[in-house]
Amino acid sequence: MDILSIGEALIDFKQTEHLAFQGFEGGSPMNVAIAAARLGPSVGFAGQASSDMFGEALRTYLQKNRVDTQFFLEHPAPSTLAFVAEIDGDAHFSFMNNGAADTLYNPQPRPQFPDSLKFMMFGSISLLTEPAASSIIDIVALHQERCAIVLDPNVRPALIPDKAEYENKLKKWLSLAHIVKVSTQDLDWLYPEKTGAQVAKAWLEYGAQALIITNGSEGVTLYRKAHEPLAVTAPKITVVDTVGAGDTFTGSMMVALFERQAFTDFSRLESQTWQEVLSYAAHAAAYNCTRAGANPPNKEELQSFIKEQG
């Protein structure tokens, strides 16, 4: 196993017209696993899903995409359902997850992942409910010295009743990560008065070696200590759906780093290498946006798309 993501797997119901929705397999960490697996490496997913029909659909989807599910547990509680609508080009969510199977994730003893693991991703709404949140933090901390940890907070304001409490928990998550990826949409909600550079300066003090801020069609910016910011443009496309774009970026970024055998010292990684990695991830995210739902490209699709973009 080369790459693993841990957290929620759920069903996204995408609005197609007024009070009409189409279901897609989703959940940020699961989307990340799918995105990475479609590009070639050996990928695993850890978490918990219901034994209901939605949970079975999630397990089938992961297996069809060659994602290792040996650490994906089953529980009789219902599945989390998310309802998604596009408003002004951004995805807005409403969740039904009270007492859902993924929120009850609490493996005992804590799993030890294979020694071959090079990257682990965590984040999103799985960190907002107990016992799942504490379980995931425990597991990430157990592996912090064994592999590169990638955090995407994937902020969902609809599930955050206390912003100050969330910001306090965020500090702990940041201290566990080697790489942090966050969107401008997330930062606009968290710190409406701060610039990306100001956030980067503060967040990098918690220990991360690299902070990546994504800004949709405007591209991405990489921040590291003692380096100038590195900006990478995004491909120009006709957007069908933005759901899963950030997750596709994260999954493909880990793949690009893995393929370059860049597993440590991300703050010292050559800027040219980071340029290649971020461009690759930005193209993958853009491709995802050309079709409905979180539907990342496979390796052949992405290579063809990058060639077409020049």
C-alpha positions in Angstrom: 0.0 0.0 0.0 1.5 3.3 -1.1 -1.2 5.9 -0.3 -4.1 5.8 2.2 -6.9 8.2 3.1 -8.9 8.0 6.3 -12.3 9.4 7.1 -15.9 9.5 5.8 -17.5 7.7 2.9 -21.1 8.9 2.1 -23.6 9.5 -0.6 -23.7 12.9 -2.3 -27.1 13.8 -3.7 -26.4 16.4 -6.4 -29.3 18.8 -7.2 -30.3 18.5 -10.9 -33.4 20.8 -10.7 -35.7 22.1 -8.0 -36.0 19.3 -5.4 -34.6 16.8 -7.8 -31.3 15.0 -6.9 -29.0 12.4 -8.4 -26.9 10.2 -6.1 -23.1 9.8 -6.3 -20.6 7.9 -4.1 -18.7 10.6 -2.2 -17.0 11.9 1.0 -13.8 13.9 0.7 -11.4 11.2 2.0 -13.0 8.5 -0.2 -12.9 10.8 -3.2 -9.2 11.3 -2.6 -8.6 7.5 -2.5 -10.5 7.1 -5.8 -8.6 9.9 -7.4 -5.2 8.4 -6.4 -6.1 4.8 -7.2 -7.2 5.7 -10.8 -3.7 7.1 -11.4 -1.9 3.8 -10.7 -0.5 3.5 -7.1 -1.6 1.0 -4.6 -4.2 2.9 -2.5 -6.2 2.0 0.6 -9.1 3.6 2.5 -9.8 3.4 6.2 -13.1 4.3 7.8 -16.5 2.9 8.4 -19.8 2.6 6.4 -23.2 1.3 7.0 -24.4 -2.2 6.2 -27.4 -0.6 4.4 -27.7 -0.3 0.6 -25.8 2.9 0.5 -22.9 1.4 2.4 -22.8 -1.6 0.1 -22.7 0.8 -2.9 -19.7 2.6 -1.3 -17.8 -0.7 -0.8 -18.5 -1.8 -4.3 -17.4 1.5 -5.7 -14.1 1.4 -3.8 -13.4 -2.2 -4.9 -14.2 -1.4 -8.6 -11.6 1.3 -8.4 -9.0 -1.1 -7.0 -9.0 0.6 -3.5 -7.9 -1.7 -0.7 -10.8 -2.0 1.7 -9.2 -4.2 4.4 -9.4 -1.3 6.9 -12.9 -0.2 5.8 -15.3 -1.3 8.6 -19.0 -2.1 8.6 -21.6 -0.9 11.1 -25.5 -1.3 11.3 -26.1 2.4 11.8 -27.4 4.3 8.7 -25.3 6.0 6.0 -24.5 9.7 6.0 -26.3 11.5 3.2 -25.1 14.9 1.8 -27.3 17.1 -0.5 -25.3 19.3 -2.8 -26.2 22.4 -4.8 -24.1 24.7 -7.0 -24.5 28.3 -6.0 -22.4 30.9 -7.8 -19.9 28.3 -9.0 -19.3 26.8 -5.5 -20.7 23.6 -4.0 -23.0 24.1 -1.0 -23.8 21.2 1.3 -26.6 20.0 3.7 -25.9 16.9 5.7 -27.9 14.1 7.3 -25.4 12.3 9.6 -26.7 12.2 13.1 -25.7 8.8 14.5 -24.4 7.7 11.1 -22.0 4.7 10.7 -19.0 6.8 9.6 -19.4 9.1 12.7 -19.2 6.1 15.0 -15.8 4.9 13.7 -13.8 3.7 16.7 -11.5 0.7 15.9 -10.0 -1.0 18.9 -7.1 -1.6 18.8 -6.1 1.2 16.5 -5.0 -0.1 13.1 -1.3 -0.2 12.1 -1.0 0.4 8.4 1.6 -1.4 6.2 5.2 -0.3 6.4 5.1 0.4 2.7 2.8 3.4 3.2 4.2 6.7 2.0 1.3 9.1 2.2 -1.8 9.3 4.5 -4.5 11.9 4.0 -7.0 13.0 6.6 -9.5 15.8 7.1 -13.1 16.9 6.3 -16.3 16.3 8.2 -14.9 13.1 9.8 -13.1 15.3 12.2 -16.3 17.0 13.4 -18.1 14.2 15.2 -17.1 11.7 18.0 -15.9 9.1 18.4 -14.7 9.2 14.8 -12.7 12.5 15.2 -10.6 11.3 18.2 -10.1 7.9 16.5 -8.7 9.4 13.4 -6.5 11.8 15.2 -5.1 8.9 17.3 -4.4 6.8 14.1 -2.8 9.7 12.3 -0.6 10.5 15.3 0.5 6.8 15.4 1.8 7.1 11.8 3.1 10.7 11.8 6.8 9.5 12.0 6.2 6.6 9.5 4.8 8.4 6.4 3.9 11.8 5.0 0.7 13.2 6.5 -1.6 15.3 4.2 -4.4 17.4 5.7 -7.3 19.0 3.9 -9.7 20.6 6.4 -12.4 20.8 3.7 -14.4 23.2 5.8 -18.2 22.6 6.0 -19.8 25.5 7.9 -23.2 23.8 8.0 -21.7 21.3 10.4 -19.7 23.7 12.6 -21.8 25.3 15.3 -18.9 26.8 17.2 -16.3 28.5 15.0 -13.9 29.3 17.8 -13.9 25.6 18.9 -13.3 24.5 15.4 -10.3 26.9 15.0 -8.9 25.5 18.3 -9.1 21.9 17.0 -7.6 22.9 13.7 -4.4 23.8 15.5 -4.0 20.2 16.6 -4.7 18.9 13.0 -2.1 21.3 11.6 0.5 20.1 14.0 0.1 16.5 12.7 0.5 17.4 9.0 3.5 17.6 6.7 1.5 19.0 3.8 -1.7 21.1 4.1 -4.1 21.7 1.3 -6.9 24.3 1.8 -9.2 26.2 -0.5 -9.7 30.0 -0.7 -13.4 29.2 0.0 -12.4 27.6 3.3 -10.1 30.4 4.2 -12.7 33.1 3.4 -15.0 31.5 6.0 -12.3 30.9 8.6 -10.4 34.2 8.3 -12.3 36.7 6.1 -9.9 39.6 7.0 -6.7 37.7 6.3 -4.8 37.1 3.1 -3.5 33.7 2.0 0.0 34.8 2.7 -0.9 35.8 6.3 -2.6 32.5 6.9 0.3 30.6 5.4 2.8 32.3 7.7 0.7 31.4 10.8 -0.1 27.9 9.7 3.4 26.9 8.8 4.5 27.7 12.4 2.5 24.6 13.5 4.9 22.3 11.8 3.8 21.7 8.2 6.5 21.8 5.5 4.2 23.0 2.7 0.9 24.8 2.5 -1.1 24.7 -0.7 -4.0 27.1 -1.3 -6.3 26.2 -4.2 -8.4 28.9 -5.8 -10.6 27.1 -8.5 -10.0 28.5 -12.0 -7.4 31.0 -10.6 -5.0 28.1 -9.9 -3.0 27.3 -6.8 -0.3 28.8 -4.6 2.4 27.0 -2.7 3.9 28.4 0.5 7.0 27.2 2.3 9.2 28.7 5.0 12.2 30.6 3.5 10.8 30.4 0.0 8.9 32.8 -2.2 5.3 31.7 -2.9 5.0 29.5 -6.0 1.9 30.1 -8.2 0.6 27.6 -10.7 -2.2 28.4 -13.2 -5.3 26.2 -13.8 -6.3 24.9 -17.2 -9.2 26.7 -18.9 -12.2 24.5 -19.2 -16.0 24.5 -19.4 -17.2 23.6 -15.9 -19.9 21.0 -15.5 -19.6 20.4 -11.8 -17.0 21.4 -9.1 -17.9 18.6 -6.6 -14.8 16.5 -5.9 -12.3 18.9 -7.6 -10.4 19.6 -4.4 -10.3 15.9 -3.5 -9.0 15.1 -7.0 -6.3 17.7 -6.6 -5.2 16.1 -3.3 -5.2 12.6 -4.5 -3.3 13.4 -7.7 -0.8 15.6 -5.9 0.1 12.6 -3.6 0.5 10.4 -6.7 2.7 13.0 -8.4 4.9 13.2 -5.3 5.0 9.4 -5.0 6.0 9.0 -8.6 8.9 11.4 -8.0 9.9 9.5 -4.8 9.4 12.7 -2.9 8.3 11.4 0.5 10.1 13.8 2.9 11.6 17.3 3.2 8.8 19.0 1.2 10.0 22.4 2.3 13.3 21.7 0.5 11.9 20.0 -2.6 13.0 21.9 -5.7 10.6 24.5 -7.0 10.6 22.9 -10.4 9.5 19.6 -9.0 6.7 21.3 -7.0 5.7 23.2 -10.2 5.3 19.8 -12.0 3.4 18.3 -9.1 1.0 21.1 -8.7 0.4 21.5 -12.4 -0.4 17.7 -12.6 -2.8 18.0 -9.7 -4.5 21.1 -11.2 -5.0 19.4 -14.5 -6.6 16.4 -12.7 -8.9 18.7 -10.7 -9.9 20.5 -13.9 -10.7 17.3 -15.7 -12.9 16.2 -12.8 -14.9 19.5 -13.3 -15.7 18.6 -16.9 -18.2 15.9 -15.8 -20.9 15.5 -13.1 -20.1 14.4 -9.6 -16.8 13.5 -8.1 -15.4 11.6 -11.1 -11.6 11.9 -11.3 -9.7 10.9 -14.4 -7.7 7.7 -14.9 -4.1 7.9 -15.9 -4.8 7.7 -19.7 -7.5 10.3 -19.5 -5.3 12.7 -17.6 -2.3 12.2 -19.8 -4.4 12.9 -22.9 -5.9 16.0 -21.3 -2.5 17.4 -20.3 -1.3 16.9 -23.9 -4.4 18.6 -25.3 -3.8 21.6 -22.9 -0.3 22.0 -24.2 
